[in-house]
Amino acid sequence: MKNIVTCQWLNKHLNDPKLIIFDAGMVRPGKLGEYKPEAKLPNAQRFDFKKQLADQDNPLPHTMCSAEQFTQQMQLMGVDKDSLVIIYEDQGLFSAARGWWMFKAMGFDNVKVLDGGLAKWQSLGYLTQIEYSRHYHKGNFAAKPRVGYFIDAAAVFQGIDDEQTVLLDARGYQRYLGEMAEPRAGMRSGHIPNSRALPFVELLDDGEAKPFVDIKATFDAVLGDQADLQTTLQFSCGSGVTACILALFADECGYENLHVYDGSWSEWGGRDELPIETGPCPSR
């Protein structure tokens, strides 16, 4: 896969001078405490998209920071224009894709996600370290923002009745149906009208990416007669994190018009003036 590397591959390339490794893990929604993995990959730095790389003026959780803020932080962490960036997390695949999408949104394409994350790495017996590393080289990274990679509620609302646009919801199916309470207080239950359910876990096998043929088949089944590479795909989830997993795999499948709803259900579910639906997905 073009967006994903295996632990075996990374272990062989640890001495690549252009390699930058980021841990973009997070505490799962509904759980308390700080993200404190038991170990880190060699030379790994912390990619904190909840604080350091978030728009702190936005009341929604960890929305995308400005290009200026992203550039400054990446330079401080030694990222160059020709770096190879690998992003992982402690358990499988949940939040690492968010880091991948942020780089893509900032015009940087030489970024990959580590399949299986720290858990897979440790299961293979590879070396780890206790603390995060610090990069003393100031990088020359410069963000070149791409319009539309992150979208807002207005763009999603406009796409509801657009036959060329499909919004895929990465949350669990019970949350999509409106049969399960949201993990964040004050959220309505249900889904965005005309959206379709594609829980991100359906694309994974024990935290690792399923074979490409299975991923492609899942997208085809959910999209039905709109499984056309020219279809505009929007992705939503609870707070703009696992939606990026769908973006990751849609990109693998060859879709190009991809957009992540940054506020996702944290915004939509909390705004009473925005319409919601409950009940089954139209494609299921």
N, C-alpha and C positions, 0 to 999 in steps of 0.2 A: 504494500500500500504506500502511496506517495506521501501521506500525511502522518504515518505511524512507523515507528522503528521498534524493533524487539530489544529486549534486554541483552541478548547475545550480541546483537550488532553494536549496541552502545558500549558494551564492555570491551570490544575490540578497538573502539575509536576514542577511548578515554584520553589518549595523549594527543589528540588532534588540537593544534594550537588555536584553531578557530572555534572550538567547542565552548558553548555556554550552557550550563545546566541550571534549570530553575525548578523549584518546588512550588507548585501552585495549589497545594492542598488547602482544604478548609474544613471546619467543623460542620457536620451535616445539619441542615435545618431542623430545629426543634430540640437540638442538644446544646448543652451549656459548656462553657469553658473555652480556652484558647486552643488553637491548632498546635499540638506539640508531638510531632512524630518521634518514634523511639530512635530513629536513625535517619541519616541523610546520605544521599548518593555522593560519591567523591566529587569534591569541588562545587557542590550544589549551593546556590544562593536562594534566598527566600523571594518569591514572587507574590507579594501581598496585594491582591486586587481588591481586598475589602477595606484597606486603609491607605497604604502607601500609593496605590495606583487606582484609587477611586475618587470620584467627584465628591468631596466632603461637604459641598454646599447643597447637594441633592439629598432630600430626606429619604429617598428610596435606597435600599441596600446595594452597596458596591456598584453603582453605575459607572460607566466608562469615564475616565479622567480626560483632561484636555491633551491635545497633541504636545503642547509645551511641557506639561507635567510628565508625560510618558517619555519624551525625549530626554529630559533631565535625569530621570531615574535610570533609564537604560544606559546612559552614558556613565553614570556613577557606578553602575554594575558591570562596566567593561564591555558593553555590547558595541560591536563595530558594524559597519554597513555590510561587511562580508562574513559576519559570524554565522555559525550554525547553532541555532537555539533548539535545545531539547527541553520539553516541559513534562513534568511528571507530578504525581501526588502519592500519598501513602497507600491508598487502597484502590486498586483497579483504575477505573475511569469514571470520574464524577465531575471534578472541577478543572482538571488539567486542560480540557478543551477550551475553557474560558480564556486561559492564557494564550492558547494558540490563536483563537479568534481575535483577541486584542491586538496581537502582532499583525495579523492579516489586515485588520481594520486600519492599522497605522502604516500600511504600505510595505510591510516586510514579509517576504514569502519563504525564506529559508528557515522555517520553524516546523518542528515535528513534535508529536506526542509519544511518550514512552508507553508501550502496550503493557498493561499489568502493573505499572507503577512500582513503588518500593516493595510491596508485598511479593511480586513476582521476582524482583531483583534479589531479594533475600532468600527466596526459595531456591534460587540457583546457586546460592553460596557466594555471591560476589561481595567485594569489599564495600564497607560503608564507613561513615565517620559520625562523630557525635554531634558536632556543631556545624552550623552553616559556614561556608567559606566567605571571604571578602575579597573582592577584586580591586586591586590597587591601580590598575590601568584605566584611565578615563577613555571610554569608547567614543567613536565618532558617529554613532547612530543618529539618524535624523528622521523623525516621523514624517510620512507623507500620507495624510489621512485620506481614506477612500469613502466617498459619500455613500450612505445607505447601508453600510455594513451593520451599523446599529441604528435601529429605527425607534420611533416613539409611538405613543398611543394613537396619535392622529393618523399616522401612516397605516397602522393596523386597521383602524376604523374605516379608512378609505378602501382597504383591500377586501373587506367583508363581502361585498357584492360584486367584486371583480372576478369574472370567470377565468382569468388567466393567472390568478393569485390563489395560492393555497397556504393556509397557516397550519403548521403541525405543532401539536402540543406534546412536550416531552415528559409531562408529569405522569404519575401512575394512573391507570384507567379509572380507578374508583374516584380519584380526585377530579378527573375530567368529567365523569358522570355527575358529579355533585353529591355523591353518596358518602364521601369521607371529608371530615373537617380539614381545613388547611392548617399547616403547622404554624403559621403566623397569625397572631391575634387580629381580629377585626376584618378578616377576609371573607367575602362571600364565597359560596361553593358553586362550582359549575365550570363552564368554559366559554371562550369567545365564540359568538355565532359563526356558523359555517366552518369552524376549525375542525381538524381531524386529530384523533389520538394516535400518537406514535411514542409510547413510553420508551425512554432511552434504554431501559434494561433489556428490551427485546432485541437490541443490536449487540448485546454483550453476552459472553459466556464466562461466568465466574470472574467478572471484572476485566476481561480481555475482549478485544474485538472479535466478533464472529467472522468466519470466512467471507470474503467479499461477495461471493455468489449469494450467500444467505442474506447479507445486508441489502444487496440490490433487490432481491426478491421481496423483502419486507417493504422497502420503499414502493416498489411496483404495486404491491397488494393494497397499501394504504392510499396511494394516489389514483389507482384505477386508470380510467381513461385520461387522466391528467398526468400520467407518468411520462411526460415529455420533457426533454432537457431544456426546453425554452420556457417552461412554466416558472413563474416567479414563486419562490418558496420563502415563507416567513416562519420563524421558529420562536416558540414561547415556552415557558416553564414556570417555575415558582418565582425566580428572581434573576433570570437571565444567565444562569450558569449551565444547567444541563441542556438548555436549548442549543448551546454551542456544540454539544455532542452530535446533535442532529445535523448541524451545519458542517461539522467535520466529516461525517459519513456521506452527506449529500454531495459534498465536494468530491469525495472519493468516487461517487457514482457518476460524476460528470456534470452535475447541475451547476449553473453559473450565476443565476440571479438569486442570490442568497442574502437573507436579512434576519438579524437577530433582534427581537423586541427586548430592549435593554431592561425596561421596567417590569415586563412580563406580568404574572398574576399578582405580584406585590403591588403593582400599580392598578391594573385593570380590576382586580377583585376588591380593591379598596376604594374605588370611585363609583359611587352609586349611580351616576349619570351615564355610565357606560353599560351597554347591553350585555347580558349573559344568557346562556342556555344551559339546560341540564338534559341528561338522557344520553342515548347511544350515539356513537360516532357514525356519520352517514355512510362510511365505507366498511362498517362491521356489522 
